[in-house]
């Protein structure tokens, strides 16, 4: 899967959880969704992309979810 598609999907997930009033719960919602429904290779690819591009074009909730997840690059 292309990294552009991973970024797009992560942003869609983050937009869904952005409606939650509690910011930390929104971040956890994104992180948990990625953990449950994405293959480890997809998560690692997104994390590597985020590190390389400093999170450009990635929703802030997705940035927080990915950077604090401990998936390793």
C-alpha positions in Angstrom: 0.0 0.0 0.0 1.3 3.4 -0.8 2.3 5.8 2.0 -0.1 8.4 0.6 -3.0 6.0 1.1 -1.8 5.3 4.7 -1.7 9.0 5.4 -5.2 9.5 3.9 -6.6 6.7 5.9 -5.0 7.8 9.1 -6.4 11.3 8.6 -9.9 9.9 8.0 -9.6 7.9 11.3 -8.4 11.0 13.1 -11.2 13.1 11.7 -13.7 10.6 13.0 -12.3 10.7 16.5 -11.8 14.5 16.5 -15.4 15.0 17.5 -14.7 13.6 20.9 -14.6 16.2 23.6 -11.7 14.6 25.5 -8.5 15.1 23.5 -6.6 12.2 25.2 -9.5 9.9 24.4 -9.5 11.0 20.8 -5.8 10.2 20.5 -6.3 6.8 22.2 -9.2 6.1 19.8 -7.0 6.7 16.8 -4.1 4.7 18.3 -6.4 1.8 19.2 -8.0 1.7 15.8 -4.6 1.6 14.1 -3.4 -1.1 16.5 -6.5 -3.2 16.0 -7.2 -2.9 12.3 -3.8 -2.1 10.7 -1.1 -4.6 10.0 2.2 -4.0 11.9 3.9 -3.2 8.6 1.4 -0.5 7.8 1.9 1.1 11.3 5.6 1.0 11.0 5.5 2.5 7.5 3.3 5.4 8.7 5.6 6.0 11.7 8.7 6.0 9.4 7.0 8.4 7.1 6.0 10.7 10.0 9.5 10.8 11.3 10.9 11.5 7.8 8.4 14.2 6.9 7.9 15.6 10.4 4.2 14.8 10.3 3.4 17.0 7.3 -0.1 16.4 6.0 -0.9 14.2 8.9 -3.8 15.2 11.2 -2.6 16.3 14.6 -4.5 13.5 16.4 -2.9 10.9 14.1 0.5 12.5 14.7 0.1 12.1 18.4 -1.3 8.6 18.1 1.5 7.4 16.0 4.4 9.1 17.8 3.3 7.8 21.2 2.5 4.3 20.1 5.9 2.7 20.5 5.7 0.8 17.3 9.4 1.4 16.4 10.5 2.6 13.0 
